[in-house]
Amino acid sequence: MEIERKWEIGGFPDGLEEVDRARMEQSYLTTRPVARIRLEERRGKTDRILCIKGPGTLAREEIELALSGQDYDRIAALIGRPPIVKEYRAFRLPGGEKLEVSRVSGATEEPFYYAEVEFESIEAAEAFLPPDFLGAELTGRPGSSMSALWARREGEA
């Protein structure tokens, strides 16, 4: 189960401990239900993942399966479109939560940023008070997911 909240953010935050960094590419096989492939490069290692997500916004079922390089490449060729590219960084918040911030390019004319925090429970997610530097909350806002962005971009193709 994935439980997360999302926000707008103007860039990578200053003054927080960085705990992870990666470059990611993701492409969608379908957006309803969400089925995507993701390539993650971090610290000299590359992982390829098939991710399937159920319905929902704050909480939803998520299944992730490792893919071989060959299987990833075969699926990417079937999709036949350039992936969404993310520069990903994770930071430790003062309350111990992990703030995940992504700079997204290749999906719109201008790159943009968004932030996520994942939680162990719905109660913890609902009780979380976001820091002031986070912008408008995107959790549950129609059209604000990466799969919705992919679908809009697909409609332009």
Backbone hydrogen bonds in HBPLUS format (Angstrom, degrees):
<---DONOR---> <-ACCEPTOR-->    atom                        ^
c    i                          cat <-CA-CA->   ^        H-A-AA   ^      H-
h    n   atom  resd res      DA  || num        DHA   H-A  angle D-A-AA Bond
n    s   type  num  typ     dist DA aas  dist angle  dist       angle   num
A0002-GLU N   A0060-ARG O   2.78 MM  58  5.41 176.7  1.78 162.0 161.6     1
A0060-ARG N   A0002-GLU O   2.91 MM  58  5.41 152.0  1.99 149.2 158.4     2
A0119-PHE N   A0003-ILE O   2.77 MM 116  5.43 157.9  1.82 154.7 157.9     3
A0004-GLU N   A0058-LEU O   2.93 MM  54  5.49 146.4  2.05 150.3 159.6     4
A0005-ARG N   A0117-VAL O   3.03 MM 112  5.58 154.8  2.09 151.0 156.9     5
A0117-VAL N   A0005-ARG O   3.04 MM 112  5.58 150.0  2.13 152.5 159.6     6
A0138-LEU N   A0006-LYS O   2.70 MM 132  5.08 164.0  1.72 126.3 131.7     7
A0007-TRP N   A0115-ALA O   2.85 MM 108  5.16 152.7  1.92 143.4 148.4     8
A0115-ALA N   A0007-TRP O   2.89 MM 108  5.16 165.6  1.91 148.9 152.1     9
A0008-GLU N   A0136-ALA O   2.88 MM 128  5.43 154.1  1.95 151.6 160.1    10
A0135-GLY N   A0008-GLU O   2.75 MM 127  4.70 157.9  1.79 150.1 146.2    11
A0092-ARG N   A0017-GLU O   2.91 MM  75  5.51 151.1  1.99 151.4 160.9    12
A0019-VAL N   A0090-ALA O   2.77 MM  71  5.51 160.0  1.80 136.8 143.9    13
A0090-ALA N   A0020-ASP O   2.94 MM  70  4.94 163.0  1.97 131.6 132.3    14
A0022-ALA N   A0088-TYR O   2.93 MM  66  5.11 156.1  1.99 140.8 142.4    15
A0088-TYR N   A0022-ALA O   2.88 MM  66  5.11 163.5  1.91 156.0 158.7    16
A0023-ARG N   A0041-GLU O   2.99 MM  18  5.22 156.5  2.04 144.8 152.2    17
A0041-GLU N   A0023-ARG O   2.86 MM  18  5.22 168.6  1.87 160.0 163.8    18
A0024-MET N   A0086-LYS O   2.84 MM  62  4.96 166.3  1.86 152.5 154.7    19
A0086-LYS N   A0024-MET O   2.80 MM  62  4.96 165.5  1.82 142.0 145.0    20
A0025-GLU N   A0039-LEU O   2.95 MM  14  5.15 147.2  2.06 142.3 150.9    21
A0039-LEU N   A0025-GLU O   2.82 MM  14  5.15 156.6  1.87 149.5 157.5    22
A0026-GLN N   A0084-ILE O   2.87 MM  58  5.30 156.2  1.93 149.2 157.2    23
A0084-ILE N   A0026-GLN O   2.90 MM  58  5.30 167.2  1.91 155.7 151.3    24
A0027-SER N   A0037-ILE O   3.01 MM  10  5.50 152.9  2.08 150.2 158.9    25
A0037-ILE N   A0027-SER O   2.84 MM  10  5.50 157.1  1.90 157.6 165.4    26
A0029-LEU N   A0035-ALA O   2.72 MM   6  5.48 159.1  1.76 153.7 161.1    27
A0030-THR N   A0035-ALA O   3.35 MM   5  5.31 159.1  2.40 138.4 141.9    28
A0035-ALA N   A0030-THR O   2.95 MM   5  5.31 155.1  2.02 152.5 146.1    29
A0053-LYS N   A0034-VAL O   2.91 MM  19  5.13 157.9  1.96 138.3 145.0    30
A0036-ARG N   A0051-CYS O   2.86 MM  15  5.33 163.0  1.89 156.5 161.8    31
A0051-CYS N   A0036-ARG O   2.85 MM  15  5.33 169.7  1.86 156.1 159.4    32
A0038-ARG N   A0049-ILE O   2.86 MM  11  5.19 149.1  1.96 147.3 155.9    33
A0049-ILE N   A0038-ARG O   2.84 MM  11  5.19 159.3  1.88 151.6 158.6    34
A0040-GLU N   A0047-ASP O   2.80 MM   7  5.14 166.3  1.82 154.4 158.3    35
A0047-ASP N   A0040-GLU O   2.84 MM   7  5.14 160.2  1.88 148.9 154.9    36
A0042-ARG N   A0045-LYS O   2.91 MM   3  5.39 161.6  1.95 157.6 162.4    37
A0045-LYS N   A0042-ARG O   2.89 MM   3  5.39 162.0  1.92 121.5 127.7    38
A0067-LEU N   A0048-ARG O   2.80 MM  19  5.20 159.2  1.84 143.2 140.1    39
A0050-LEU N   A0065-LEU O   2.79 MM  15  5.14 168.5  1.80 158.1 161.7    40
A0065-LEU N   A0050-LEU O   2.83 MM  15  5.14 160.0  1.87 151.4 158.4    41
A0052-ILE N   A0063-ILE O   2.86 MM  11  5.19 159.0  1.91 150.9 158.0    42
A0063-ILE N   A0052-ILE O   2.83 MM  11  5.19 162.8  1.86 154.9 160.8    43
A0054-GLY N   A0061-GLU O   2.83 MM   7  5.03 164.6  1.86 144.8 148.5    44
A0072-TYR N   A0068-SER O   2.93 MM   4  6.13 166.0  1.95 155.3 159.4    45
A0073-ASP N   A0069-GLY O   2.97 MM   4  6.14 167.0  1.99 149.1 152.6    46
A0074-ARG N   A0070-GLN O   2.99 MM   4  6.20 154.8  2.05 147.3 154.3    47
A0075-ILE N   A0071-ASP O   2.97 MM   4  6.20 161.9  2.00 153.8 158.0    48
A0076-ALA N   A0072-TYR O   2.87 MM   4  6.09 167.3  1.88 158.5 162.5    49
A0077-ALA N   A0073-ASP O   2.99 MM   4  6.12 151.5  2.07 142.8 149.9    50
A0078-LEU N   A0074-ARG O   3.16 MM   4  6.45 145.2  2.29 139.3 148.1    51
A0078-LEU N   A0075-ILE O   3.01 MM   3  5.06 120.1  2.39  96.9 112.2    52
A0079-ILE N   A0075-ILE O   3.03 MM   4  6.41 149.9  2.13 151.2 159.6    53
A0080-GLY N   A0076-ALA O   2.99 MM   4  6.28 161.6  2.02 150.5 155.2    54
A0085-VAL N   A0105-SER O   2.99 MM  20  5.28 166.7  2.01 163.3 161.7    55
A0105-SER N   A0085-VAL O   2.83 MM  20  5.28 166.2  1.85 157.6 161.2    56
A0087-GLU N   A0103-ARG O   2.89 MM  16  5.03 156.4  1.94 140.5 148.1    57
A0103-ARG N   A0087-GLU O   2.86 MM  16  5.03 159.5  1.90 140.8 147.4    58
A0089-ARG N   A0101-VAL O   2.90 MM  12  5.39 158.8  1.94 160.1 166.7    59
A0101-VAL N   A0089-ARG O   2.80 MM  12  5.39 178.5  1.80 172.6 172.3    60
A0091-PHE N   A0099-LEU O   2.78 MM   8  5.08 154.9  1.84 144.5 153.1    61
A0099-LEU N   A0091-PHE O   2.77 MM   8  5.08 162.5  1.80 157.4 160.4    62
A0093-LEU N   A0097-GLU O   2.80 MM   4  5.26 176.9  1.80 164.8 165.4    63
A0096-GLY N   A0093-LEU O   2.85 MM   3  5.29 163.9  1.87 123.4 127.1    64
A0100-GLU N   A0116-GLU O   2.84 MM  16  5.10 175.7  1.84 161.9 161.9    65
A0116-GLU N   A0100-GLU O   2.77 MM  16  5.10 148.0  1.87 145.7 156.2    66
A0102-SER N   A0114-TYR O   2.97 MM  12  5.64 164.1  2.00 164.5 169.8    67
A0114-TYR N   A0102-SER O   3.10 MM  12  5.64 142.7  2.25 146.2 157.2    68
A0104-VAL N   A0112-PHE O   2.69 MM   8  5.37 165.2  1.71 172.8 172.5    69
A0112-PHE N   A0104-VAL O   3.09 MM   8  5.37 147.2  2.21 139.0 148.8    70
A0125-ALA N   A0121-SER O   3.11 MM   4  6.36 155.8  2.17 142.8 149.5    71
A0126-GLU N   A0122-ILE O   2.88 MM   4  6.12 159.9  1.92 152.7 157.8    72
A0127-ALA N   A0123-GLU O   2.96 MM   4  6.10 142.1  2.11 143.2 153.4    73
A0128-PHE N   A0124-ALA O   3.12 MM   4  6.13 127.5  2.41 141.0 152.1    74
A0134-LEU N   A0131-PRO O   3.18 MM   3  5.96 166.9  2.20 122.1 126.1    75
A0141-ARG N   A0138-LEU O   2.86 MM   3  5.16 164.6  1.88 129.2 132.6    76
A0144-SER N   A0141-ARG O   3.23 MM   3  5.85 150.9  2.32 147.2 143.8    77
A0149-LEU N   A0145-SER O   3.05 MM   4  6.36 153.5  2.12 144.9 152.4    78
A0150-TRP N   A0146-MET O   2.89 MM   4  6.14 157.3  1.94 147.5 153.5    79
A0151-ALA N   A0147-SER O   2.95 MM   4  6.17 156.9  2.01 143.6 149.7    80
A0152-ARG N   A0148-ALA O   2.94 MM   4  6.21 157.1  2.00 148.2 153.9    81
A0153-ARG N   A0149-LEU O   2.92 MM   4  6.14 161.5  1.95 151.5 156.9    82
A0154-GLU N   A0150-TRP O   2.80 MM   4  6.00 148.9  1.89 147.9 157.3    83
A0155-GLY N   A0151-ALA O   3.04 MM   4  6.28 146.8  2.15 142.3 150.3    84
A0156-GLU N   A0153-ARG O   3.10 MM   3  5.21 140.4  2.26  97.8 109.2    85
A0157-ALA N   A0154-GLU O   3.01 MM   3  5.17 147.1  2.12 102.4 112.5    86
